[in-house]
Amino acid sequence: MLPQKMKVSEKAFNSLRRLQNNTGLTVNIGARLAFFASIERSFTWTGEDIQLTQRELDKYTWLGDYGDVIEMLLKQKYPKLGAKDYYKAWGSHVDDGATTIEGTPNITRLITSA
């Protein structure tokens, strides 16, 4: 469902870099946490276009072992989207979640706020 090569928005990338500077978590791990944080806070993508232009990585690097779970959550939340729109929805969730968690000062705070 999601493409084999994926990118995030510039806004998300900058937020994830700040998170990396604070916690040492890599951008791809931060993107996974951002996605789940966004789902947890009930963010809903409304179809707006999002420019996914930063840090092209393969799908497995972005999603890790959670690829099937992430795709299932997207299908459950957005049952009528096409493949390209699932990619935009994923990017929007990473964008939303990244701004939520970017200011976390350390890993301990990130874990205890969950």
Buried (B, 14 or more C-beta within 10 A) or exposed (E): BBEEEBBBBBBBBBBBBBBBEBBEBEBBBBBBBBBBBBBEEEBEBEEEEBEBEBBEBEBEBBBBEBBEBBBEBBEEBBEEBEEEBBBBBBBBBBBBBBBBBBEBEEEEBBEEEE
